[in-house]
Amino acid sequence: MDGEFNKIMKTARNQKITLKALVKYRQVCNEMFDKKIIIGFPLKNTTLSDKKNQIKNFNSCLDKFYKFAKNHNWIDQSKATYDFWNEEHIC
């Protein structure tokens, strides 16, 4: 999460409202983690690279996605490994 948070902070310097919200989000997550309300930070708003590092069975999940997508031709599989924050494929 640190990589994503730092990237947002760098690209959003002039957006004070956004930054205040992100800082507040980070503080609340840290407090909930310290109080053992949550056991980890939510995966929402993290980069795909971060998710891959946090999820032990990421490749297994990706394989299941591809198997599911083969049966549903409207799903674009080409973006499955694309990390939009870092603008690169992770696999």
C-alpha positions, -999 to 999 in steps of 0.1 A, spaced: 0 0 0 29 23 6 39 24 -31 4 33 -42 0 59 -14 33 76 -22 24 77 -59 -9 93 -53 7 118 -29 33 128 -56 8 131 -84 -19 149 -64 2 176 -47 -22 204 -56 -54 186 -48 -57 194 -11 -91 179 -6 -80 146 -22 -49 146 -1 -67 152 31 -91 124 24 -62 100 16 -43 110 47 -75 105 68 -81 71 51 -45 61 59 -48 72 96 -81 53 101 -67 22 85 -36 24 108 -58 29 139 -81 -1 130 -50 -22 123 -34 -13 156 -67 -20 175 -69 -54 157 -102 -45 142 -88 -54 108 -59 -78 101 -47 -60 70 -54 -31 49 -83 -34 24 -71 -43 -11 -92 -16 -27 -73 11 -43 -40 -8 -44 -20 -15 -75 -22 -48 -92 15 -54 -83 6 -47 -46 -23 -72 -48 0 -98 -64 24 -95 -35 -3 -96 -8 -24 -125 -22 -6 -159 -17 -26 -177 -44 -27 -148 -69 -16 -170 -98 -42 -196 -90 -69 -169 -89 -56 -155 -123 -58 -190 -138 -94 -193 -126 -102 -159 -141 -88 -170 -175 -108 -203 -173 -140 -183 -165 -133 -157 -192 -129 -183 -219 -165 -192 -214 -176 -156 -216 -163 -140 -247 -173 -105 -236 -145 -104 -210 -113 -87 -222 -85 -110 -209 -57 -87 -222 -61 -64 -193 -60 -91 -166 -24 -85 -157 -22 -48 -166 -13 -26 -136 -30 7 -144 -12 26 -117 23 15 -129 12 13 -165 27 -21 -171 18 -58 -173 29 -76 -142 31 -111 -158 
